[in-house]
Amino acid sequence: METSEYKDEYFCKIYDDNECVGYCKYYMGPVETNSVYIEYIYIYEGCRRKGYATAMVKELQSKYMLLWEYSFTELGRMWYDGLVDKNVVK
């Protein structure tokens, strides 16, 4: 079976009450898998630890299968491990 490397990129800002609190970049995985790779989620420093990045993951996960490359910053790794511990992602 041949796999398509369809990589449409998406960049979105994350808002709370009309205030931008961060942004996310992700791209589509192979078409036949209905999946996305999250390249990064960045939340502005004053807005962190309020669930915005987790909400973004949940939103994407409600529409797509998430694929991870597992290359995280140190803070990103702790955040991701927390998502696993809380069964948000597997």
Number of C-alpha atoms within 10 A of each C-alpha: 3 4 10 11 11 12 14 10 14 13 13 11 14 19 12 10 6 7 9 13 19 19 18 18 15 18 16 20 23 14 13 10 13 12 18 24 19 20 18 16 20 16 20 10 9 8 13 13 11 10 11 20 21 18 12 15 18 15 11 17 16 10 11 16 14 20 14 11 8 10 10 14 10 9 9 15 13 12 16 17 15 14 15 12 11 10 9 14 15 9
